[in-house]
């Protein structure tokens, strides 16, 4: 869940099985970066004309894993965060 910035977007997520409340709660536990923190990082990146801006440790972690496992990075990151178990419960 890269880019997990604490906003209200998860509160309005529409899932096919009406488990949006569970998704919203799970998102709140994973999203650690506030919108103000993200804005500061984005502004700094723009001023430096940075090619990519990574918000939060999760994005940096996924970026490193992607470089090591370019075709299977999602399997590693999903296992690390337990997302497969979570998505299985939702579906």
C-alpha positions in Angstrom: 0.0 0.0 0.0 2.6 2.5 -1.1 1.7 6.1 -0.6 -0.2 5.4 2.6 -0.8 9.0 3.6 -3.3 9.6 6.4 -6.2 11.1 4.6 -9.9 10.3 4.4 -9.7 8.5 1.1 -10.0 5.1 2.7 -13.2 6.2 4.5 -14.9 6.5 1.1 -13.5 3.3 -0.5 -16.2 1.2 -2.2 -15.6 -2.5 -2.0 -17.8 -5.1 -3.6 -18.5 -6.9 -0.4 -19.4 -3.9 1.9 -16.3 -4.3 4.1 -15.2 -0.7 3.7 -15.1 -0.1 7.4 -12.6 -2.9 7.9 -10.5 -1.6 5.0 -10.6 1.9 6.5 -9.5 0.6 9.9 -6.6 -1.4 8.4 -5.5 1.6 6.3 -5.4 3.8 9.4 -3.0 1.4 11.1 -0.7 1.2 8.1 -0.7 4.9 7.0 1.8 6.7 9.2 2.6 9.8 7.2 0.4 12.9 7.6 -0.7 14.9 4.7 1.4 17.8 6.0 4.5 15.6 6.2 3.9 14.4 2.7 3.4 17.9 1.3 6.8 19.0 2.8 8.6 16.0 1.2 6.9 16.7 -2.2 7.7 20.4 -2.1 11.3 19.6 -1.2 11.5 17.2 -4.1 10.0 19.7 -6.5 12.5 22.4 -5.4 15.4 20.0 -6.0 13.8 18.8 -9.3 13.9 15.2 -8.0 12.9 12.6 -10.5 11.0 10.5 -7.9 9.6 11.4 -4.5 9.0 8.5 -2.0 6.6 9.3 0.8 7.1 7.3 4.0 9.2 4.3 5.0 6.9 1.9 3.3 7.5 3.5 -0.1 11.2 3.4 0.4 11.1 -0.2 1.5 9.0 -1.2 -1.6 11.4 0.8 -3.8 14.4 -1.2 -2.5 12.5 -4.6 -2.8 11.5 -3.7 -6.3 15.1 -3.1 -7.3 16.0 -6.5 -5.9 13.0 -8.5 -7.1 11.6 -6.5 -10.1 9.1 -9.2 -11.2 8.0 -10.5 -7.8 8.3 -7.6 -5.4 4.6 -7.5 -4.6 4.8 -11.1 -3.2 7.6 -10.1 -0.9 6.0 -6.9 0.3 2.5 -8.4 0.7 3.9 -11.3 2.8 5.9 -8.8 4.9 2.9 -6.7 5.7 0.5 -9.7 5.9 -1.7 -8.2 3.2 -2.6 -11.6 1.6 -4.2 -12.7 4.9 -6.0 -9.4 5.1 -7.3 -9.4 1.5 -8.4 -13.1 1.9 -10.5 -12.0 4.9 -12.1 -9.2 2.9 -12.9 -11.2 -0.2 
